[in-house]
Amino acid sequence: MRRIALDADAHTRSDFRPNLADLVDQVRRTEVPTVATRHGRCSEVFLDVTGCASVADRMDVTKEIDHATEQVEHGEGIPHAQVRRRLLSRVRSHATGHAR
């Protein structure tokens, strides 16, 4: 999903009403979000399901990174060597078919 170009991808609400089906088809076909404006300001963003899922995934990852950062700042992190040992153990277990 590419970044929204507010000047190119924006439509007034009055444009949306008669052209809704065409705009929905355009968003689905191009996977480019489009913006509705009200009184000259962006008011809504329309995007396809794939784009919405991508945004949700990025938000989840961002939350996880923020949480991990807080843990490290509070001394709750795990040393690199310990993480490496755990991951290698899991990889080896899965490779031999002995998943834990």
Secondary structure as GFF3:
##gff-version 3
##sequence-region A 1 100
A	DSSP	beta_strand	10	12	.	.	.	ID=ss1
A	DSSP	alpha_helix	13	30	.	.	.	ID=ss2
A	DSSP	beta_strand	34	38	.	.	.	ID=ss3
A	DSSP	beta_strand	41	46	.	.	.	ID=ss4
A	DSSP	alpha_helix	49	73	.	.	.	ID=ss5
A	DSSP	alpha_helix	80	96	.	.	.	ID=ss6
###
